[in-house]
Amino acid sequence: MRRNSLDLAQRLPLPSHSGLLSLFCVLALSAGAAFGQADAGSASLPQDMDLEALLRQPLRQVPRDVEVSTSSRFAQSAAQAPGTTYVITAEDISRFGFRNMADILRAMPGLYVSKGYDFSYVGARGLGRPGDLNARLLFLLDGVRLNENVYDAGQIDEEFFVDVGLIERVEFTPGPGSSLYGNNAFLGVIQVMSKRTDKLAGAQAFASRDSAGLQRLRASWGHRSEAGWEGWIAASQIQQEHRPVPIELTPELEAAQRDRLWLRGKHVLASFNAAGWQLRGGSSALKQGVPSEVPDAAPPRFEQGELITENDFLSLSHERSLGPDWDLFAGFSLKRSKYQERWPWQDPETQRQHAFTVTAFGRWWNADVRLSSQRWAGHRVMAGLDFQRDEAQQIDVGLEGETPLQAFYGINRRIGLFIQDEWRLSSTQSLLLGLRRDSSNVSDASVNPRLAWVWNGWPNATLRLMYGSAFRAPNLNEYATNVSWAAPLPGPERIKTFETSWVHSITPALQYRVSLYRSKLADLIEQNRVDLPIFENRVNLHNVGGDLDVEQRWQRGSVLRLSLSLQRSRDATGQGLSNSPSALFKLFYSQALAGDALQLSWQLLAASRRVNQGLAIPAYGLNHLTLLWRPSLDLELSLGVYNLGDVRSIERPSPNGLALKQPGRTGQISLSWRFDR
């Protein structure tokens, strides 16, 4: 993928680990003193509160029995789950004004997002190598795999299938997940749960516009029949005709580029449920305009380039009981993806205009069968098979409409067999044992175990000890590059992780969670940028770190969440990694104003200094404010200011280390209206 930028680096103060920890403690203590006193005399909810007001009430206690499913592939209480799972809910999305999936992932402990020209890159636990396309994280939508089959990319920006207004919750389970999910579940699994019809019944409309000219529109309709079926359909559109130029240029060149920086996208998503059957389908198409510099032009001149992303999927699943102790799940999905770069090119001999294109096309299908049983006392056993057939994997390079100058094709088949036993040792202890074997046509078989011990012997607390391994197989792009240079093919990446976590609710309204981990990563794939530009298993790493997060709620509906993530990653020579912040700090506070209909929310996102190719990525701290007004259950008005202090921050998401400016201060207004329900 092509990227152009100029170096821009304004040094910001570098917070030390001790400074961040001190800030964490001071904020928690001062917030507790300031708001706890105000809420101490708050009365309980009025007895005569009407239904609408009751539904709008925020939780006064930290929810301990939140239902999660990503950690074990079946729904269970977060307190009983064998792994740590972080959750962002639909209420969080509304309160804090999250605009897309990238915003949601920025809010998760241990994750950080770098925005490039046309793609947003996610790093986890210090591993976010420049140029990675999120292939070391597995993305799911209601259990359906979303990573495409050419780059194994996880797309989280405006090309993502689901508008955030259709999301019920997002779960992030960090750490190796290959014992359940196979390939790509290397650093963790991110699952998006869409809303059910009860949240989307009737007709709904949404519109927003920000100060940079980005506008969003969405319309949806849902219905629940007395006959037992339910369904909904939603369509959305995004458009921005003049995007901010992310590099430093003269005013004249900036104006020329700005006219060629735009985006236009459309999304459709639908769901239908009846008698244990679930049918889902979605389509997204995003076209982005980017400037393309004319070679040897004096003065510098730009023409129009385009980046096109298309994704489609259709899934059908069925879940049923086979008796008092047996349950069966079966799912099937079809998917298609296309990514294309179009750059203007003029034939020097004929002066004829052409479009030079790089096109990646994929088409594949997945099948998933799981059988679970609780027939044996104290055991919940699940066995399953995952199958993926890559019908088309293709990368073409050349002039549009002509025979490609280079073409790479692949047809692959992946099979994963797994078994998992959740063994209830006593009323306070459980042990999870899991094992999975994955094989494919183009990679060696990989076997990944999992072990987790969960203890609930302390009141309102959970202790977990966990071990797991994972792998990531090379993708078609990495194979094709090496084949073109007649170079050896890279092998799979591997990771082993030991982790412990402790969750404790000190009071019903105050909870903290601590996770500590140690990982060994072997054979990480990296592109050689000195000799031939091939992909090699070059890097072995040791990674240690921890996450601390605290949540406090008050009787008047105020909520405070703080998280601090620290990590240290070193290769065999003792060197650190590119784009690997040693510290991340996140604060989320929401306060009711003039009753529960009006909410003011504040975000603070901070990251320590990083480097890429020896070039600095300065530390930053960004503040966002959102004012949410809900005069009724059917009407919602939101005003948001992002990067309140207009902090100049940069990212270096590409392997060449060049700097891209991140968005400055931006205001946004949005309106959501529900009717005919």
N, C-alpha and C positions, 0 to 999 in steps of 0.2 A: 504494500500500500504506500502511496506516495505522500510525503509530507514536506512542506517548506516552512521554515521559520528562521528568525534571526535571534541571536542571543540577547536575552533581557534578564537581568538579575539585580533586583534591589534588595540588599541585605536587610533582613528583619532580625529582631532580637532572638537569640537562641535560648530557649528555656532548657535548663538541665533537668534530669530526672528528679532530683530532690526538689527543684523549684516547682515542677508540675505536681509532685505529690503534696507539697505544702499548699499549693493553690487548691488542690482537690479537697484537702481537709478543712481549709479555711472556709471554702464555699459551702461545704456540707454543714459545718457548725454554725456559720452565720445565718444560713438559710433556715436552719432549725430554730435558732433563737428568734429570728425576725418573724417567721410565719407561725411557728408553734405557739407563741404567746397569743397571737391574734386569733388562732383557732381554738385555743384551750377552752373558751367558753361557748363554743359553737353548739347550738342545740341539735338534736337529732332531727331527722326528716319529719315534716309535718304529717299528721295522720290523714289529713284530708287532701293531700297532694293529688292532682288529677293525673291521668295516665300519661299525657303528653309530657308534663313536667318530670314525671318519674322516669320515663324513658331517656330523658335528656340528662339525668343526674350522672355525674362522673363517679367512679368507684372511690370510696373513702378508705379502702384497705388494699394492700398489695395483693393481687390475685395469686394464690399459691397453687390452685388446682387447675391451671390453664391447660387446655388440651393441646397436645402437640403430636405430630405423626412422623416427622422427617427422620428422627433418630432411630426409629425401629420399624418403619413402614406400616405401622398401625396406630390408631389413635389411643392415647393414654395420657394420664396426668403427667405434667412436667416434673413433679416431685418423684415419680416412679420411673421416668424415662432413663435409659442407660447412658445418655449423653447430654451434654449441655446444649440447650437450644435457646436462642434469642428470638424474640417475637416483636414485630411491629404490626399494630392493628389498624383497622380502618379509621378508628377514632384518632390514633396518632397521626395518620396521614392527613386528616382534616385539620386537627389542631395546629400542627407544625407546618402546614402548607407544603408538603412534599409534592414536587411537580412531576417526577418520573421515577423509574426504578433506581437510577443512579442516586437520587436524593435519599431514597429509602435505605440503600446500602451504605451510604455515608453515615447513617445514624447507628449502624450496627457496631458493637464493640469489636475491635481488631481488624476492621475493614477500612480501606481508604481508596478513593477514586480519583484518577487522573483523567482530565478531559482533553482529548486531542481534536484535530480538525473535524473528524467524522466518526470518532469512536471513543467510548469511555472505557477506561481500563481499571479493573478492580484488583487491588492487592490484598492479601490476607496473611496475617501473622508475619509481616515483614517481607513476604515474597510477592513482588509485583514487577517482574522483570520488564524493562522497556521493550515495547513491541509485542508482548504477550497479548493474546486475544481472549483472555479469561478462560483458557482451556483447562486450567487446573482447578476450576470450580465447576460443579455440576448444577445446572439450572433445571428446575422442574416447574410445570404448571399443572396443579391438581394431580400430581404423580406422573405426568407425561414429560419425558426428556425433551429439552429444548436446544441443547448444543447442536449446531449444524455439523455436517459430516465431511467438510473439506478442510477447514481450519480448526474444527472442534470449538468454534468461537461461541462464547456466551454473550449475547447482545442485550445491553441494559439501558440504552439511551432511547431516543425517540423511535427507533425501529422495533422496540419491544412490543410483543403482541397485545399486552393488557394495559389499558388506560388505568391510572392509579385509582380513579373513582370506581372501578369495578373490582378492586382488591379487598378481600375480607381480612387477610393477614399475610405476612411474609415471615417465614421461619428460616433461620440460619443456624445450622449445626456445624460448628467448626471441627477440624481434625479429619483424619483419614476416614473415608466412607466406602471404600471399594469392597469391603466384606458384604455390603448390602447392595450397592449400586454399580460396582464395576468401574469402568473407565471414566476419567475426568473427576471423580469424587476424591481428588488428591488433597486439597486443602480444606474441603468442606462441601456442604450441600446447601443450596438456596432453593427453597420451595415457595412458590406463590400460590395462595389459595384464593380463588375467585369467589365473589359473592353468590349466594343462593337467591332464588326468586323472591323470598320474603323480603329481602333488602332492595330488590329492583322491581317490585310489582308496580304495575301502572306505567305511565310514561314519565320520563325524566329528561331534563335538558341541562346542559352545562356549557358555560362560556367563560373564557379568561383571556386577558391581554396584559402583556408586561411593557415596561418602558423601553425595551429594546425592540418592540414591534412583534414579538412572538405571540401568536394567538392560537387558542385551542377551542374546538367545538366538539360536543358529544351529545348524542341522543340515544336513548335506550327505551325499550319496552319489555315488560315482563308480565307473565300471567300464570296463576296457579289454578288448575281446574279442579272441580269437585270430583271428577273421575279419578284423580290421583296423579295426573301428570303435571309437570311444570316446566317452564322454559323462559328464556329471555334472549334478546338480541341487542347489540350495541354497535354503533358506528361512530367513529371520531375522525377529526381532521386537525392537522397542525400546519401552520404556515408562518414563515418569517422571510420577508423579502429582502431585508438588508441586515445581515448578521455582523456583529462586531469583528473587526480584524484582529486576530490573535497575535500579531507580530508587530514590532516597532518599524514604522515606515514614515517617510515624509508625507505631509498632508495630501500632496497630489497622488502619490502612489497608493495611499490608504483609500482615497476616494475611488480610484480605479478598481481596487480589489473589493471594496465594500459592495459595489454594484454587482459583483459576480459571486458574492457570498450569500446564499439563500437556502432555504429548505422548505419542502412541501411533502406532507405525508398523509396517508389514510390508513385506517384500521377498522376491521370488522371482527367481532367476536360473538359467538352464540353458544348457548347451552340448552340441553333438553334432558329431562330426567323422568323416568317412568318405570315402575315395577322392578327396581334394582338395576335398570339400564341407564347409562349416562352417555350421551352423545355431545361432543364438543367440536367446534370448528373455528378457525381463525385465519385471518389474512392481514398482512401488513406490507405496505409499500412506502418507501422513503426515498426521495430524490433530493440530493444536496448539490448546490452549485458551489464550485470552488474556482478560484482564478488559476489560469495556466499561463506562465510567462513565455512570451515568444522568444525563441533563441536569437541572440545576436541583434536584437532590436535596439535602436538608439533613437530617442530616449526609450527607457523600458516600457514595454507594452504587454497587456494581458488579454487573453481570450478566455472563453467560457469552457471550463471543464465540468464534468458531472460525475457524481458518485451515486450509484443506484443500489438499493438493498430491497429485496423482496423475500417474504417468508410466508408459507402457508402450512396449515396442519389440519388434520381431521382425526378424531380419536373416538373410539367406542369401547366402553368397558361394562362389565357386569359383575355384580357381587351377590352371592346368595349363600344361604345356610344349607349344608348337606346333612344336618342332623343336630342334636343337642350340643355336640362337641366339635363339629367340623365346619369350616367356612372356606369358600372358594372365591378367588378373584381372578378374572381374566380381562386383559386389555389388549387392544390393537390400535395402532396409529400410523397414519401416512403423513409424510412431511416432504416439503420442497423448499429449497433456498437458492437465492441467486444474489451474487454481489458483482457489480461491474464498475470499473473505472473507465471513463471516456475522456480522452484528451485530444484537443485539436492538433492536427498535423498537416503540414503542407508539403506536397511532393516538390523537391527542389528543381526537378526537370520540367514537369508539366504545370507547376504552380496550382495543381488541383488540391482542393481541401479534402482531407480525410479525417476520420476519427480513429485514433489509436486506442485500443481497448485491452483491458485485462479483465477476464470474466471467470468467476468461480461459480460452478453450478452443481447442486447436489439434489438427489432424490433418494429417499430411503423409507423403510417401514420398520416398526418395532412391534414385538409381541411380548406380553408379560403374563405369566401364570403363577399364582401363589396359592398354596394350600396351607391352612393353619388349623391347629387343633389344641384343645385344652382337655383332652380325654384323660391324660395322666395327671394325677393330683400334684399340684405345685408346679406344673410345667405348661408353658405356652410355646408350642413348637411351630415354626413356619419354614416351609421349603418352597423354593421357587425357581423359575427359569426365565431369563431375559434373553431375547433374540433380536438382533438388528441385522437387516439385510440392506446393504448399500447398493441400490440399483444403478445409481449414476454418481460418479465423483469426477469432476472435470475442471481443469484450468486451461483456458485458451488465452494466448497472447498474440496480438497482431492487429491488422487493419480491419475495421468493421466491414462486413460483407465479403471479405476475401478469405482464402485459406489461411488458417493461423500460422504464424511464424514458429510458434511453439505450442504444443498441445500435450497435456498430461491426463491420463485416464486411470481410474481405479474402480474396482468392484470388490467389495469386502463383505465378510460375514463375521459377526461377533456372537458368541454364545456364552452366557454366564449361568452357572448353577450354584445355588447357595442354600444353606440351612442355618437356622438360628433357633436357639432354645433359651427362653427366659425362665429361669429356674427359681422358684420362690423358696428360699432356704428356711425362712421363718417369717414371723409377722413384721420383722424389721430389716430383713436382708433379702436381697435377690442377686442372682448371678446370671449374666448373659454370656452365652458362648455362640460365636458365629464363625462361619467359614464359607468362602466363595472361590470358585475357580472360573477364570475367564480365558477364552481362547479366541483366536481370529485367524483369518487366512494370511495375514501379513505380519504377525507378531507372535513371539513366544507366549506360551500359556503363563498365566499369573495366578498364584494362589495367595489369598489374603485372609488372615484370621482376625478375630475381634474378641476381646475379653473385657467385661465391665462388671464391677461389683458395686452395688448400691446399698447404702445403709441409712435407715431412717430411725435409728435408736434414740436420737436426741430430739426432744420436743421441737416441732416446727423447723427441723433442719434436715439436710440431706448431704451425705458424703458419697463421692464417687471416686473410684480408682479405675482407670481405663487404659487399655492398650489396643492399638490397631495399626494396620499397614494399608497402603494404597499404591496404585500405579497410574501412570498416564502413558498410553501408547502413542507413538509418533503419528501425526496426522498426514493427510495426503500432501499438503504443501511441503512438509519437511521431507517426505519421501521423494516427491517429484524434483525438488531442488537438488538432492544428492544424485538422483538418477541422471539428471541432465549433465552433471559433472563426472559421471562414472565413479562416484565415491561410495564407500560402504554405507549401508543404511543404518540409521541410529536405532538403538534399542529402547525399551521402555524406561521411563523414570520411576523411581521407587522412594517411598517414605515409610518410616516407622516412628510412631509417637507413643510416649507414655504421658498420661495426663491425670491430674487429680483436681477435683472441684469440691467446694464447700458452699452450700447455700443455707442461710440462716435468717429466719424472720424474728428479729429481736422483739418486735411488737407486731400486731396485725397491720400496722401502717408503715413499718420500717423493715426493709429487707436488704441484705447485702449478699454478694456472690463473689467468690474468689476462685480463679482457675489458674493452675500452673502446669506448664507442659515442657517437654523436651523432645525434640525430633532429630532424626538422622535422615538426611536426604541424599540419595545416591543417583548418579548418572543423569543429572539434569541436562536437558538438551539445550544447547546454545549455538548460535550461528558464529562461525569463524569469520572474523572481519579483518584478519591479517593476511591469510593465504587465500584459498578458495572460499567463496561465500557459501559453504556447506554447513549442514547441521550435524553436530557431534555431541556425544555424551561426555561432557567435559568437566562438569562441576559436581563436587561432593560437598555437602554442607552439614553443619551442626547448628541447630536453632533452639534457643531456650527463651521462655517468656511467660507472661502472665497477664490476666485480665482481672480488674476489680471494678465492680459496678454496684451502686447503691441506689435504692429507690425509696422515697419518702412520700407519703400522701397525708393530706390533712382533711378535716371534717368539712371544710368549705369547698372542697374539690380541687385544691391546689396539688400539683404533682411536681416532684423534683427527681430527676435521674442524672446520675453522674457516672462516667466510666473512664477508667485509665488503663491503657494497654501499653505494656513495656515488652520489648523483645531485643534479642541480640543474635544476629546470624553471621557466621564466619565460614569461609571455605577452608580447604586443606592448608592453605598458606597463611591463614589468619586474617585474610582480607575480608572487608565487609561487602555487602551487595549493593548494586545499583537500585535506586528508588526504593530504599528500605528504611522507613522512619523507625527510629528506636522508641519513640513515644507518641501515642495518640491520646488526646483528652477530648471528651465530649460531655456537654451539659445540655439538658433539656428541662425547661421549667415552664409550667402552665398555671395561670392564675385566673380565677373567675372574677369578672368585673360586673357590677350592677346586676347580679343574678347570674344564673347558669347559662343564660342565653348569650352572654358576651364573654369571650375567652381571649386572653392575651398570652401568647406563647413566645418563648425565647430559646434560640439554639446558639451554642458556642461550639465550634469545631476547630481543633488545633492539632497541628502535627509538627514534629521536630524536624530539624534540618536533614536533608538527604543529599546524595550525589548521584550523577549519572555520567559515566565516562569521564570522571574526574571533575565535572562541572557541577556547581552548587545548585541545589533547589532549596531556597531559604525556608526557614520555619515560618509558619503563618498561624493566625487566629482569626476566624471569620464569625461574625455575629449575624443572625437572621431573626427578624421579628414577624409575627403573624397575629392579626386581629381577626377573630372569627365571630360572626354574629348569626345566631339562629333564632329568629323571631317565632318560628314554628318548626315542626318536624319536616315540613315540605319545602322550606326555604332556607338557603344558606348563602351568606355573603362573606367573602374573605378578602382581606387586604394584607399583602405581604411585602416586606422589604428584605432583600437578600444582600449579603455583604454590606451591612449597615454602615460600617466605617469606610467603605470604598477602599479596602486594603488591596494593594497591588501584589498579587501573588502569581507565581508561575508554576508550570509543570513541564517536565521533559519526558513525555511519554514514548518518544520514538528512540530506537537504538542509537541514532547519531547524537543524542543528547541536546538537540536544539530546543530552545525555550519557546513556550506558548503562554501568552497571557491568559489568565483565568478571568471569568466574568467579574466586572466591577459592580458597583451598587446598582441594583435592579429592583424596581417596584412592580407589583402585580396585583390586579384586581380580578376576582373570579366570582361567578354567580352560579348556584345550582338550584334548580326548581323541580319539584316533584308534583305531578298532578295526575288526575284520572286514576286513582287507586281505590 
